[in-house]
Amino acid sequence: MIQLTATPASTSTLTDEPVHIRATGLRPSQIVIFQATLEDEKGNLFHSQAYYKASEVGEVDLDHAPSLGGDYIGVHPMGLFWSLKPENFLTKLMKRDVMTSPFLVQIKLYDSNLPLAQIAATDPKVSVTLERWYRAPGVTRIQVQEGHLRGALFLPPGEGRFPGVIDLFADIGGLIEYRASLLASHGFAALALAYCDYEDLPLHPEKIELEYFEEAVNFLLRHPKVLGPGVGIVSISKGAEIGLSMAIHLKQVIATVLINGPNFVFSTPQVYRGQISQPLSFSPQLVSINALGLAQFQYCFEEARSKASETFFLPIEKAQGHFLFIVGEDDKSINSKAYAEQATEQLRRNGKDNWTLLSYPGAGHMLEPPYSPLCCASKLSKLHLFMQWGGEVTLHAAAQEHSWKEIQKFLRKRLIPVVTSQL
């Protein structure tokens, strides 16, 4: 009898944790199709599939067996998850309700003799449904609406105190919580912070006021379950621009993760205590549109950057904390590798060694927690464009898995004091 198992046996795991998938009871050397399907909260369907050959004892163990074809090739135990693709092109998989419901991933097994056109209408030989959660049991969520602040604070179970982290995404608007809830699941007090197009926050801010983010730092440090004296930042894209400025101006920021971000202000001026940082000029004529109608922006600041004086680049050397730069070398949105290299060179020239740079060949702009499907392109409603983010599926997946471990390691090293024994 054919059996399909997934361990942990509870079938309920965090979305950033691996699952061991195994099929038994097959004919020796039988070719089978493994398929994964997922429906998001808006009813969008995602699916992936791969072909495997059973062993001489009629077993396929995804930890060891190579995929022969399909959405990926080779030994990739979690390939069915990170190779999920949307049925509707340019749809990004994003979890909104992180607390009360998981994503359900169905793993199905079919005989390879079945014509591809008939798979959707045919019952699988066997299937198993996995719950993929974005928060661990005991994690709590507190809506933040204090002063000007708008966001959600996620706390791990237990009395604490926990290292504090502020989570910043790009300026796409709204409150994005899934990374903060996962950080809380791994022991961090994580504040998912909105800064535009959420509740009473403006849709298109005329300026980015760093006092708002300073208020967030102070809010986090005042919380009785947060371990001081400093906080960390995890940030991406426009959020990384803000995260870099926070590290420069706020001494309480002692560990900053910058994922595919610039080393200058773009699009919207920054203001801190009356001091204005103007954005670097943008060259719209350098936007390229590929054959699929996807816009690539990565070189649109290069003309201005080559002519700009040093005053246009954020004075990273003034920061007292440490930096972890994470770069996808196939980023089609911004020239993130060049920006990170320029920032680290600026630190080096000023005698600083407070940084680590992780640069991933084949990874795109949208670096997410592990096993998240690659979003290589999506609609950017603010610009009424379809943006290409870049990334090659297999290499991008490897970058996500490695960088997530490094982010947690970096934050723990910098935010948790080392207690030394006194003789």
N, C-alpha and C positions, 0 to 999 in steps of 0.2 A: 504494500500500500504506500502510495506517495505521501510524504509528510513534508511540510514546510514549517521551519521554526525560526524564531527570532529571539535572541537573548540580549539583554536581560529578559527573563521569562515573563515579567509583568507586562511586557509590551508598552510600558509607559516610561519614557525617558526624556531627559532634556534634549532639545533640538541640537545642541552642540556636542552631544555624546554619541559615540559610535554604537552601532548595532551589529550583532553577529548573525548573519542570515545563512541558512543551510537547508538544502533539500535532500531527502533520502527516499529510497524505494523506487528509484528510476532504473531503467534498463542500462546495463553497461554501455558506455560511449554514446548514450542518447543525447541528441541536441535538443535543448529546451530554451524557451524564451522567458526571461524574468521581466516583469513589467511593474513599474511603480506609478500610482496615480494619487493625486492630491487635489482637493477642491478648497479654494481659499474662502474667506468670509464674504466675498462678493459674488461667489458662484463661479469664479474663473477656474478652469481646469488646467492642471499641469500633469505631464506624463513623461516617462522615460522607459527605455527598454534595452535589454542586452541579451546576447546569445551565449549560452554556456554549454559545454560538453561534460556529461557525467563521467565520473571515474569508472574504473573497472568494477568497483563495488556498487555502482549506481548512486553516487553521491556528488552533489555540487556544494562546495563550501566556499562562499564568496571571500572569506579571508585568505584563501590560497588559490582558488581557481581563476584563470584569466578569462575575461570576456573576449569572445571571438569576433564580435561585431555589434553594431547597434549604436547607442549614443556615446559609447567609449570602448576602448580596447585595452586589454591588459588586466593585471590584478589591482582592483580598486574596490575594497570591501564596502565603501559607502558611495560607490559610483551611481547607484540608482537614485540617490537623494540629491547629490550636487549636479547631476545631469538632467534633472527635471526641467522641462521646457513648457512654456505656456501654449495652450491651444490657440489663443488669440495673440498674435505677434505683438511684441513691445509691451507686454503686461509684466509688471514687477511683482514678485511674491513678497508681501509685507504683512506681518502679523500686527493687528490692531489691538484685539482683546488678549492681553498676555496673561491675565489672571484667572479667568473662568473657563477657558476652553483651549484645547490643544489643536494643532493641525493633525488630521487623521491621514496617514499614509497607508494605502493598500498595496501590499506586495502580492503579485499574482504570478502563477506559473502556467505556461501554455506549452503544448507540443509544437515544435518548430515546423511540423508539416502543415500547420494551419495557415492558410493564405492570410497575408497581412490585412487585407480588406475585411476579413471576417472576425478578427480578434475582438473588436469592440462589441460585436453582437454575440460572442461566444462566452460561455461560462469557463472560467479557468479550471485546470485540473485541481488546484488547491490554492488557497490564499490566506493571508494573515493581515490584520489591521494593526498598525502601530500608532500610539499616541505620542506626539512630539510636542513637549511642553516648553514654554519660554520662561517658566519660573519653577523653582524647586518647591517641594512642600514646606510650608512654614514661612515663605517669603511674604511680606506684607507690602501693600501699596498705600501711600498716603497722598491724596490730592493736595497740591501746593498752590495756594492762592493767598499769599501773604505779601502785603505791600504791593510792589510792582510785579512780583515773581509769579510765573505761571509754569506749572510743570507737575511732575509726579516723583515722589521719593520712594525708592524701594529699599527695604531693610531685610537683611537675612534673619533667619530664626535665631532666637537666643537673646541673652542680655546685652551682648556687645562688650566693649565698643569695637566698631568696625572702621577700617580705612574708608575715607570719603572720596567719592569720585563724581564729577559733573560730566554728563554725557551730552555732546553737541553734534547735531547733524547739519546737513547743508541747509540753505535757506529756501527749502521747498515748502515750508510752512507746516503748521500743525504740530502736534506733539507725538514724537516717535519714541516708543518705550521699549522695544524688544531687546535692544542691547543693554540698557540699564537693568532690566529684569533678569537677564542672564548674568550680568556682573553681580547682582545681589545674590543670585543662586550660587555664586562662587565666593561669597564672603565679603562683598563690598557694599557699603551704604551708597547707593547710586542715585543721583538726581538727574532724571531726564528733564532737560530744560528747553522750553519753547522760547523763541524770540521773534517770531513773526507769524501772522495769519493763524492765530489761535486765541479763542475767547476774545478779549478786548485788545489784543496785540495787533498792530497795524499789518495790513496785507503787504504793503511795500514801504518799509521804514525809510524815511529820508536820511537817517543816520543811525549808526550802531553805537549806542551809548554804553561804554564799558562799565559805568556805574551800576547798570542792571546786573551785569555778570559778577561784579564785586559784591553786590547784595546777595547773590546766590552763594558765593563762597562763604560769606559771613553767616548766612542762614544755615548752611551745612555744618559749619564748625560749632555753631551754638547748640546743635542737636545733641541731647545727652547720650545717644548711642553712636556718635561719630568720634573716632579717634583723631585727635589733633597731633601736632599743631598745624599741619598743612593738609592740602587736598590735592587730588590728581584730576587731570582732564583727559577724557577720551574724545577725539574730535576727528571729523572728516570734512574735506572740501571747504566750503565757506565756514563751517564750524571750526576747521583747523586754523583758518585765518584768525578767528576770534580767540581760539585757544592759545595761539602763539602770542597775541597781544595781552591776554590775561597773564601768561607766564612772565611777560616783560614788565608789566605794571603792578602786579599783585604779588607781594612777597609770600603770601600764604599758599600760592600755587607752586608746588615743589616737584611735581612729576607730570609731564605733559606728553600725551600720545598724539602725534600729528599724522593722520592718514591722508595721503594724496591732497595736500594743501599747498597754498602759496606762501611765499615769504614776503608778501606785500599786501596792501589793501586793494580789493577790487570791487567794482560796481557801486558800493555805498560807503561814504566817508565814515571813519571811526572818530568818536569824540571821547576824551577822558579828561575830566577836570578842566574843561575849557580848551584843551589842546586838540586840534583837529588833524587827523591823518587823512590826506586826500587819496583817492584811488588812482592806481596806475591806469593810464589811458588804454583803451581797448581798440583794436583794429578790426572792424567788422568785415573788411574786405579779405581778411585772412581766414574767415570761416569757410570750411570746405564741406560740400554736400556730396556724399557718395552715391552710388548707383541705386541704393535702396531708399534714398531720401533722408539719410541720417546725417546730422550735423556733427562736425568735429571742430572743437574749439581750442585744441591744445597749443596752437601757435599764435593765438590772437593777441597775446601780450608780449610776444617776442620783440616786435619792433620797438615798442615803448621801453621794454626792459633793457635792450641794448643801448639805448640813449639815456636812460635814467641815471641820475646821480645817486650816490649811496643813501641820500636822505629819503628816497622813495621806498627803500627796503626797511622792513621792520627791524629795529635795533636789538636783535636777538641776544647779542652779547651782554645786554643789561640784565637778562634773566638770571636769577640765582638758583633756580631749580634745574632738573635734568629733563632731557628730551629723548623720546623714542620716535624717530621718523620711520614711517612705513610707506613704501612707494610701489605702485604697480607700474612696471616699465612699459606696459601696453595701454596706459591711460590715454584715452582719446579726448578727454574733457579738458584737462590742463596738463602742462608740461611738468608734471609733479617731480620727476626725477631731477630735472635741471634745477627746480626751485629748492629741493632738499639739499642738493649738492652745494648750491650757492649759500644756503643758510649755514651748513656745517663748515664751509670754508670761511665764512664770516666769523664763526666761533673760533676756528683754529687760528685765524689771524690775530684774534684777541686773547690768545693763550688759554682758551677754554677747551676742556675735554669732557664736558657734561652732556654728551650725546651719543646715541647709537643710531645707525642708519641700516634698515633692512630693506633691500631692494629686490623685487621679485620679477624675473623675466616672465612674460606671458600673462601677468596679472593685470586686470583692468582697474578702472576707477572705483567701482562699487565693491570694495573689500568688506565682507560681512563676517559674522561668526561662522564657524565650520559647518560644512555640509549644506549651506545655503546655496540654492541654484544661482548660477551666474546671470546677472542682469547686464547684458551687453548693450542694450539700448532701451530707452523708454521716452515717453512724452514729457516734455518740460513745459507745463502749462503757462508758467510766467512768461516764457518767450514764444509760446505757440510753435515750438519746434520739437522734432524728434531727435533726441540727443544720443550719440553713440558714446558709450562709456568704455568700450574696449574689453579685452580679456579673451584668452583661449581657455576653453572649459576646464581641461585637466590641470593645466598649470595654475589657473586661477584658484581652483579648489585646493590645491596643495598650499598655495600662499595663504589662503584663509585659515587652514588648519594650523599651520606653523605660526602665523602672526598672532592668532588668538592666544596661544600658549605664551608667547613672548610678551604680549600686552599684560597678561595677568602676573607674570613673573616680574616684569618691570615695576608695576604698581605696588606689588607686595614688598619688593626690595626697597623702594623709595618712601613708602608710606607707613610701613610698620617698623618702629624703632627696634634696633638690635639691643637686647639686654645682655650685658656682659657681667659675669660674676666677679665679685670683689673679694680678694683673699684677705 
